Amino acid sequence: MMGTLKIALYLVIVFIAYKGYVAFKNFEIGVGDRLAEIEEIADFEKEGEVIGLMMYLGDPPKLTEHLYTAGRSKCLEMKQIAEETSFAYYECARVNAVLKGKKIVNIIEEIEVIE
């Protein structure tokens, strides 16, 4: 009887700990998303380092478009699709940029080209 009670109490404690962990992680993710949303609505600009997909046109190539991407793999995936459907030159790069929410407003410096 006592063994069963101890096991049940242990399972309840593990369940509560798990629920606390999940709630904490969801809170962290939610805060980041809400902050980006508020910054975008408030027209707040900040400087940061991000991964972006760059599009170059002309001869010599001139940067004409840039797009914020979630990460290296997503950028490379988008680059491959863009190159298959366009004659422009594309590259993924880690850049220091002026951001509004999750949008690149201006490129300050190209730090590293991602292959």
C-alpha positions, 0 to 999 in steps of 0.5 A, a space after each residue: 500500500 505504501 509502495 503504491 502511494 510513493 509511486 503515485 506521489 512520485 508521478 504527480 511530482 514529475 508531472 507537475 515539474 514537466 508542466 512547469 517546464 513546458 509553461 516556462 518554455 512557452 512563456 520564453 518563446 511567446 515573449 520573444 514573438 510578442 516583443 518582435 510584434 510590438 517593435 514592428 507595430 511601434 516602428 522601432 528600429 534597432 541594430 542587430 546581427 542576422 542571417 539574410 538572403 541578398 539579391 544582386 542585379 546588374 554588372 557590376 552586381 549591386 545589392 537590390 533586395 535583402 530578406 531576413 531569414 530564420 537561420 542558415 539552413 532556411 536561407 540556403 533553402 530559399 537561395 536555391 529556390 530563388 536561383 532556379 526561378 530568377 537570373 539574379 545573383 543570390 547569397 546568404 550572409 550574416 550581416 549587421 543590419 538595421 531591423 524593424 521587427 523581423 524585417 531588414 531595413 538597411 544593411 550596415 555591414 556584411 560579416 560573412 558569406 554563408 555557403 
